[in-house]
Amino acid sequence: GHSYKLLLELEGSLGSEAMILDFYNVEMIVKPLIELLDHSFVCDKNDELMINFLKGNGFKHYILDSYSTCENLATFFAKELSAKFKKDSPNIEKITVRVYETADSYAETSVEL
C-alpha cells in the first residue's frame, strides 16, 4: 500500500544534440519498468505463502530477489536502469536513483556505468 516516487539523475557527456539524453528516450527506458511495478504487490521470492495467494487470486505482483524495502527497491531500479542506459546511451557515465517511500523518507544509490 505504498505510493513510491522515483527520482532519476543522469550524469554524462553531451552528445551531438547538446544533451546527455533526450527526455523522450529517458521515458522509453524508464516507463516499462514503472509499468511493471505500478499497482503491483511487490514481494520477496521466499514468501511462498504470499506468492501463492497472489497467483491464486489473479493479483498483479512482482517478485524481488530480496525484501521489498525502499533500499532494495532503489538498488533494483539502479541495477535494471543502469543496464538499459549502458546499452542504449553510451555517453551516460553515472545514474543515481532515489526512491521516496514518503514525502521526506527515501533510499538512494548510484551506479557508475
OpenMM code with the backbone's topology and positions (N, CA, C; nanometers):
from openmm import Vec3, app, unit

residues = "GLY HIS SER TYR LYS LEU LEU LEU GLU LEU GLU GLY SER LEU GLY SER GLU ALA MET ILE LEU ASP PHE TYR ASN VAL GLU MET ILE VAL LYS PRO LEU ILE GLU LEU LEU ASP HIS SER PHE VAL CYS ASP LYS ASN ASP GLU LEU MET ILE ASN PHE LEU LYS GLY ASN GLY PHE LYS HIS TYR ILE LEU ASP SER TYR SER THR CYS GLU ASN LEU ALA THR PHE PHE ALA LYS GLU LEU SER ALA LYS PHE LYS LYS ASP SER PRO ASN ILE GLU LYS ILE THR VAL ARG VAL TYR GLU THR ALA ASP SER TYR ALA GLU THR SER VAL GLU LEU".split()
positions = [
    Vec3(0.0776, -0.1190, 0.0000),
    Vec3(0.0000, 0.0000, 0.0000),
    Vec3(0.0823, 0.1262, 0.0000),
    Vec3(0.1999, 0.1257, -0.0582),
    Vec3(0.2805, 0.2476, -0.0647),
    Vec3(0.2623, 0.3169, -0.1989),
    Vec3(0.2848, 0.4454, -0.1983),
    Vec3(0.2884, 0.5237, -0.3214),
    Vec3(0.4290, 0.5786, -0.3353),
    Vec3(0.5135, 0.5033, -0.3991),
    Vec3(0.6525, 0.5422, -0.4136),
    Vec3(0.6690, 0.6487, -0.5206),
    Vec3(0.7779, 0.7223, -0.5088),
    Vec3(0.8156, 0.8212, -0.6092),
    Vec3(0.9614, 0.7935, -0.6458),
    Vec3(0.9902, 0.7938, -0.7742),
    Vec3(1.1247, 0.7648, -0.8233),
    Vec3(1.1872, 0.8915, -0.8787),
    Vec3(1.3079, 0.9212, -0.8330),
    Vec3(1.3852, 1.0326, -0.8863),
    Vec3(1.5083, 0.9732, -0.9520),
    Vec3(1.5326, 1.0095, -1.0766),
    Vec3(1.6446, 0.9562, -1.1526),
    Vec3(1.7345, 1.0707, -1.1967),
    Vec3(1.8637, 1.0605, -1.1680),
    Vec3(1.9623, 1.1584, -1.2131),
    Vec3(2.0584, 1.0893, -1.3081),
    Vec3(2.0849, 1.1544, -1.4205),
    Vec3(2.1787, 1.1022, -1.5194),
    Vec3(2.2970, 1.1973, -1.5285),
    Vec3(2.4172, 1.1420, -1.5282),
    Vec3(2.5381, 1.2215, -1.5463),
    Vec3(2.6143, 1.1654, -1.6647),
    Vec3(2.6717, 1.2553, -1.7432),
    Vec3(2.7492, 1.2106, -1.8574),
    Vec3(2.7917, 1.3265, -1.9441),
    Vec3(2.8424, 1.2943, -2.0603),
    Vec3(2.8888, 1.3956, -2.1542),
    Vec3(2.7783, 1.4281, -2.2542),
    Vec3(2.7817, 1.5507, -2.3025),
    Vec3(2.6823, 1.5925, -2.4003),
    Vec3(2.7046, 1.5210, -2.5321),
    Vec3(2.5946, 1.4802, -2.5942),
    Vec3(2.6012, 1.4164, -2.7247),
    Vec3(2.5971, 1.5204, -2.8353),
    Vec3(2.5836, 1.4749, -2.9564),
    Vec3(2.5838, 1.5633, -3.0732),
    Vec3(2.4677, 1.6620, -3.0735),
    Vec3(2.3607, 1.6331, -2.9993),
    Vec3(2.2442, 1.7221, -2.9936),
    Vec3(2.2482, 1.8148, -2.8725),
    Vec3(2.3669, 1.8287, -2.8096),
    Vec3(2.3892, 1.9170, -2.6941),
    Vec3(2.3062, 1.8784, -2.5719),
    Vec3(2.2832, 1.7492, -2.5544),
    Vec3(2.2149, 1.6992, -2.4350),
    Vec3(2.2708, 1.5607, -2.4022),
    Vec3(2.2555, 1.5218, -2.2786),
    Vec3(2.3003, 1.3880, -2.2381),
    Vec3(2.2098, 1.2831, -2.3009),
    Vec3(2.0797, 1.3051, -2.2894),
    Vec3(1.9819, 1.2137, -2.3480),
    Vec3(1.8491, 1.2856, -2.3568),
    Vec3(1.7810, 1.2719, -2.4669),
    Vec3(1.6502, 1.3319, -2.4859),
    Vec3(1.5532, 1.2735, -2.3830),
    Vec3(1.4684, 1.3590, -2.3257),
    Vec3(1.3730, 1.3127, -2.2254),
    Vec3(1.2795, 1.2048, -2.2797),
    Vec3(1.2499, 1.2091, -2.4067),
    Vec3(1.1677, 1.1049, -2.4682),
    Vec3(1.2364, 0.9694, -2.4532),
    Vec3(1.3666, 0.9652, -2.4777),
    Vec3(1.4413, 0.8395, -2.4654),
    Vec3(1.4480, 0.7930, -2.3202),
    Vec3(1.4591, 0.8881, -2.2293),
    Vec3(1.4575, 0.8532, -2.0867),
    Vec3(1.3249, 0.7855, -2.0537),
    Vec3(1.2166, 0.8450, -2.0997),
    Vec3(1.0842, 0.7876, -2.0736),
    Vec3(1.0705, 0.6480, -2.1342),
    Vec3(1.1223, 0.6271, -2.2534),
    Vec3(1.1125, 0.4967, -2.3192),
    Vec3(1.1910, 0.3893, -2.2437),
    Vec3(1.2937, 0.4297, -2.1711),
    Vec3(1.3715, 0.3343, -2.0926),
    Vec3(1.3072, 0.3099, -1.9563),
    Vec3(1.2599, 0.4155, -1.8927),
    Vec3(1.2091, 0.4054, -1.7555),
    Vec3(1.0646, 0.3561, -1.7491),
    Vec3(0.9813, 0.4000, -1.8401),
    Vec3(0.8376, 0.3710, -1.8337),
    Vec3(0.8032, 0.2216, -1.8261),
    Vec3(0.8655, 0.1344, -1.9058),
    Vec3(0.8299, -0.0087, -1.8945),
    Vec3(0.8573, -0.0669, -1.7557),
    Vec3(0.9621, -0.0200, -1.6914),
    Vec3(0.9938, -0.0694, -1.5577),
    Vec3(0.8921, -0.0186, -1.4564),
    Vec3(0.8527, 0.1068, -1.4701),
    Vec3(0.7497, 0.1624, -1.3813),
    Vec3(0.6183, 0.0863, -1.4002),
    Vec3(0.5798, 0.0628, -1.5252),
    Vec3(0.4548, -0.0082, -1.5528),
    Vec3(0.4568, -0.1509, -1.4995),
    Vec3(0.5746, -0.2106, -1.4972),
    Vec3(0.5887, -0.3460, -1.4436),
    Vec3(0.5509, -0.3510, -1.2957),
    Vec3(0.5889, -0.2462, -1.2219),
    Vec3(0.5654, -0.2453, -1.0776),
    Vec3(0.4419, -0.1657, -1.0356),
    Vec3(0.3918, -0.0781, -1.1220),
    Vec3(0.2788, 0.0071, -1.0871),
    Vec3(0.1567, -0.0771, -1.0518),
    Vec3(0.0994, -0.0495, -0.9369),
    Vec3(-0.0178, -0.1210, -0.8855),
    Vec3(0.0078, -0.2714, -0.8694),
    Vec3(0.1339, -0.3059, -0.8454),
    Vec3(0.1702, -0.4458, -0.8202),
    Vec3(0.1967, -0.4657, -0.6721),
    Vec3(0.1736, -0.5855, -0.6274),
    Vec3(0.2176, -0.6246, -0.4939),
    Vec3(0.3601, -0.6751, -0.5124),
    Vec3(0.4555, -0.6079, -0.4509),
    Vec3(0.5965, -0.6447, -0.4636),
    Vec3(0.6352, -0.7259, -0.3405),
    Vec3(0.6849, -0.8468, -0.3652),
    Vec3(0.7194, -0.9314, -0.2501),
    Vec3(0.8484, -1.0096, -0.2738),
    Vec3(0.9008, -1.0582, -0.1658),
    Vec3(1.0242, -1.1358, -0.1620),
    Vec3(1.0022, -1.2741, -0.2226),
    Vec3(1.1012, -1.3224, -0.2960),
    Vec3(1.0895, -1.4524, -0.3626),
    Vec3(1.0724, -1.5684, -0.2656),
    Vec3(1.1069, -1.5492, -0.1395),
    Vec3(1.0956, -1.6562, -0.0407),
    Vec3(0.9603, -1.6584, 0.0316),
    Vec3(0.8743, -1.5631, 0.0022),
    Vec3(0.7437, -1.5559, 0.0676),
    Vec3(0.6435, -1.6396, -0.0126),
    Vec3(0.6582, -1.7708, -0.0040),
    Vec3(0.5767, -1.8627, -0.0829),
    Vec3(0.4276, -1.8501, -0.0534),
    Vec3(0.3928, -1.8279, 0.0717),
    Vec3(0.2518, -1.8146, 0.1085),
    Vec3(0.1883, -1.6966, 0.0344),
    Vec3(0.2567, -1.5816, 0.0350),
    Vec3(0.2029, -1.4625, -0.0322),
    Vec3(0.2015, -1.4809, -0.1837),
    Vec3(0.3065, -1.5377, -0.2388),
    Vec3(0.3134, -1.5589, -0.3842),
    Vec3(0.1997, -1.6501, -0.4290),
    Vec3(0.1761, -1.7577, -0.3562),
    Vec3(0.0664, -1.8492, -0.3910),
    Vec3(-0.0693, -1.7790, -0.3817),
    Vec3(-0.0869, -1.6963, -0.2786),
    Vec3(-0.2113, -1.6215, -0.2630),
    Vec3(-0.2321, -1.5262, -0.3803),
    Vec3(-0.1264, -1.4513, -0.4154),
    Vec3(-0.1367, -1.3536, -0.5244),
    Vec3(-0.1659, -1.4216, -0.6577),
    Vec3(-0.0937, -1.5295, -0.6855),
    Vec3(-0.1164, -1.6029, -0.8105),
    Vec3(-0.2553, -1.6654, -0.8128),
    Vec3(-0.2932, -1.7244, -0.7018),
    Vec3(-0.4226, -1.7927, -0.6944),
    Vec3(-0.5414, -1.7006, -0.7096),
    Vec3(-0.5223, -1.5735, -0.6769),
    Vec3(-0.6325, -1.4781, -0.6848),
    Vec3(-0.6173, -1.3787, -0.7995),
    Vec3(-0.5187, -1.4013, -0.8846),
    Vec3(-0.5025, -1.3192, -1.0038),
    Vec3(-0.4570, -1.1768, -0.9787),
    Vec3(-0.3887, -1.1532, -0.8670),
    Vec3(-0.3410, -1.0185, -0.8367),
    Vec3(-0.2111, -0.9887, -0.9120),
    Vec3(-0.2000, -0.8650, -0.9585),
    Vec3(-0.0766, -0.8213, -1.0229),
    Vec3(0.0319, -0.8172, -0.9155),
    Vec3(0.1444, -0.8797, -0.9468),
    Vec3(0.2521, -0.8840, -0.8487),
    Vec3(0.3870, -0.8896, -0.9192),
    Vec3(0.4897, -0.8567, -0.8430),
    Vec3(0.6266, -0.8679, -0.8923),
    Vec3(0.7097, -0.9271, -0.7801),
    Vec3(0.7927, -1.0242, -0.8146),
    Vec3(0.8724, -1.0948, -0.7147),
    Vec3(1.0161, -1.0450, -0.7215),
    Vec3(1.0640, -0.9927, -0.6087),
    Vec3(1.2023, -0.9473, -0.5962),
    Vec3(1.2888, -1.0583, -0.5377),
    Vec3(1.4176, -1.0472, -0.5589),
    Vec3(1.5113, -1.1436, -0.5008),
    Vec3(1.5338, -1.1181, -0.3522),
    Vec3(1.4810, -1.0085, -0.3006),
    Vec3(1.5032, -0.9712, -0.1608),
    Vec3(1.3770, -0.9042, -0.1059),
    Vec3(1.3825, -0.8658, 0.0216),
    Vec3(1.2688, -0.7967, 0.0822),
    Vec3(1.2393, -0.6680, 0.0062),
    Vec3(1.1151, -0.6279, 0.0045),
    Vec3(1.0736, -0.5096, -0.0717),
    Vec3(1.0889, -0.3808, 0.0092),
    Vec3(1.2077, -0.3615, 0.0652),
    Vec3(1.2355, -0.2377, 0.1367),
    Vec3(1.2646, -0.1269, 0.0369),
    Vec3(1.2576, -0.0051, 0.0820),
    Vec3(1.2874, 0.1092, -0.0031),
    Vec3(1.4325, 0.1002, -0.0541),
    Vec3(1.5238, 0.0562, 0.0320),
    Vec3(1.6640, 0.0406, -0.0068),
    Vec3(1.6800, -0.0634, -0.1175),
    Vec3(1.6114, -0.1751, -0.1024),
    Vec3(1.6203, -0.2796, -0.2048),
    Vec3(1.5522, -0.2389, -0.3349),
    Vec3(1.4451, -0.1610, -0.3254),
    Vec3(1.3809, -0.1117, -0.4472),
    Vec3(1.4720, -0.0137, -0.5211),
    Vec3(1.5407, 0.0729, -0.4478),
    Vec3(1.6359, 0.1650, -0.5111),
    Vec3(1.7471, 0.0869, -0.5810),
    Vec3(1.7975, -0.0157, -0.5166),
    Vec3(1.9014, -0.0997, -0.5764),
    Vec3(1.8484, -0.1723, -0.6989),
    Vec3(1.7278, -0.2235, -0.6912),
    Vec3(1.6641, -0.2916, -0.8052),
    Vec3(1.6527, -0.1975, -0.9247),
    Vec3(1.5976, -0.0776, -0.9019),
    Vec3(1.5842, 0.0190, -1.0108),
    Vec3(1.7199, 0.0570, -1.0684),
    Vec3(1.8179, 0.0789, -0.9819),
    Vec3(1.9510, 0.1173, -1.0293),
    Vec3(2.0125, 0.0077, -1.1157),
    Vec3(1.9976, -0.1155, -1.0734),
    Vec3(2.0532, -0.2277, -1.1498),
    Vec3(1.9847, -0.2411, -1.2853),
    Vec3(1.8534, -0.2390, -1.2849),
    Vec3(1.7775, -0.2547, -1.4090),
    Vec3(1.8022, -0.1378, -1.5046),
    Vec3(1.7960, -0.0169, -1.4522),
    Vec3(1.8112, 0.1008, -1.5377),
    Vec3(1.9547, 0.1192, -1.5854),
    Vec3(2.0518, 0.0887, -1.5020),
    Vec3(2.1916, 0.1051, -1.5452),
    Vec3(2.2228, 0.0126, -1.6624),
    Vec3(2.1686, -0.1067, -1.6613),
    Vec3(2.1914, -0.1996, -1.7731),
    Vec3(2.1317, -0.1436, -1.9021),
    Vec3(2.0127, -0.0868, -1.8924),
    Vec3(1.9463, -0.0320, -2.0112),
    Vec3(2.0165, 0.0941, -2.0618),
    Vec3(2.0535, 0.1838, -1.9699),
    Vec3(2.1215, 0.3060, -2.0122),
    Vec3(2.2603, 0.2746, -2.0679),
    Vec3(2.3286, 0.1796, -2.0093),
    Vec3(2.4617, 0.1431, -2.0575),
    Vec3(2.4541, 0.0907, -2.2011),
    Vec3(2.3506, 0.0129, -2.2286),
    Vec3(2.3320, -0.0466, -2.3617),
    Vec3(2.2905, 0.0581, -2.4651),
    Vec3(2.1972, 0.1458, -2.4283),
    Vec3(2.1351, 0.2364, -2.5245),
    Vec3(2.1939, 0.3777, -2.5278),
    Vec3(2.2712, 0.4142, -2.4262),
    Vec3(2.3179, 0.5531, -2.4145),
    Vec3(2.4628, 0.5568, -2.3679),
    Vec3(2.5573, 0.5401, -2.4600),
    Vec3(2.6980, 0.5272, -2.4215),
    Vec3(2.7599, 0.6514, -2.3585),
    Vec3(2.6989, 0.7680, -2.3735),
    Vec3(2.7563, 0.8884, -2.3139),
    Vec3(2.7149, 0.9092, -2.1678),
    Vec3(2.6262, 0.8245, -2.1153),
    Vec3(2.5889, 0.8336, -1.9742),
    Vec3(2.6947, 0.7613, -1.8916),
    Vec3(2.7464, 0.8311, -1.7905),
    Vec3(2.8561, 0.7793, -1.7091),
    Vec3(2.8123, 0.7330, -1.5710),
    Vec3(2.7013, 0.7890, -1.5213),
    Vec3(2.6563, 0.7556, -1.3861),
    Vec3(2.5068, 0.7804, -1.3756),
    Vec3(2.4390, 0.6916, -1.3047),
    Vec3(2.2979, 0.7167, -1.2722),
    Vec3(2.2827, 0.7128, -1.1205),
    Vec3(2.1920, 0.7943, -1.0721),
    Vec3(2.1561, 0.7945, -0.9314),
    Vec3(2.0060, 0.7750, -0.9231),
    Vec3(1.9651, 0.6831, -0.8391),
    Vec3(1.8238, 0.6516, -0.8211),
    Vec3(1.7872, 0.6803, -0.6766),
    Vec3(1.6810, 0.7564, -0.6606),
    Vec3(1.6278, 0.7844, -0.5270),
    Vec3(1.4825, 0.7389, -0.5268),
    Vec3(1.4470, 0.6547, -0.4322),
    Vec3(1.3096, 0.6064, -0.4190),
    Vec3(1.2525, 0.6622, -0.2890),
    Vec3(1.1478, 0.7431, -0.3047),
    Vec3(1.0781, 0.8003, -0.1896),
    Vec3(0.9671, 0.7062, -0.1470),
    Vec3(0.9652, 0.6755, -0.0180),
    Vec3(0.8554, 0.5971, 0.0387),
    Vec3(0.7483, 0.6908, 0.0945),
    Vec3(0.7931, 0.8039, 0.1467),
    Vec3(0.7038, 0.9113, 0.1912),
    Vec3(0.7605, 1.0411, 0.1349),
    Vec3(0.6973, 1.1530, 0.1680),
    Vec3(0.7420, 1.2816, 0.1149),
    Vec3(0.8851, 1.3163, 0.1554),
    Vec3(0.9296, 1.2664, 0.2706),
    Vec3(1.0645, 1.3012, 0.3161),
    Vec3(1.1493, 1.1815, 0.3599),
    Vec3(1.1078, 1.0616, 0.3250),
    Vec3(1.1850, 0.9401, 0.3565),
    Vec3(1.2194, 0.8691, 0.2268),
    Vec3(1.3477, 0.8453, 0.2063),
    Vec3(1.3903, 0.7844, 0.0804),
    Vec3(1.5171, 0.7030, 0.0992),
    Vec3(1.5462, 0.6224, -0.0022),
    Vec3(1.6728, 0.5499, -0.0129),
    Vec3(1.7321, 0.5868, -0.1490),
    Vec3(1.8640, 0.5963, -0.1528),
    Vec3(1.9303, 0.6406, -0.2742),
    Vec3(2.0542, 0.5557, -0.3000),
    Vec3(2.0801, 0.5306, -0.4270),
    Vec3(2.2011, 0.4589, -0.4657),
    Vec3(2.2457, 0.5099, -0.6025),
    Vec3(2.3756, 0.4988, -0.6278),
    Vec3(2.4335, 0.5425, -0.7554),
    Vec3(2.5114, 0.4286, -0.8177),
    Vec3(2.5167, 0.4301, -0.9525),
    Vec3(2.5903, 0.3289, -1.0271),
    Vec3(2.6726, 0.3995, -1.1332),
    Vec3(2.8036, 0.3706, -1.1344),
    Vec3(2.8920, 0.4180, -1.2405),
    Vec3(2.8769, 0.3233, -1.3586),
    Vec3(2.8637, 0.3783, -1.4790),
    Vec3(2.8452, 0.2922, -1.5971),
    Vec3(2.9762, 0.2730, -1.6707),
] * unit.nanometer
topology = app.Topology()
chain = topology.addChain("A")
for resn in residues:
    res = topology.addResidue(resn, chain)
    for name in ("N", "CA", "C"):
        topology.addAtom(name, app.Element.getBySymbol(name[0]), res)
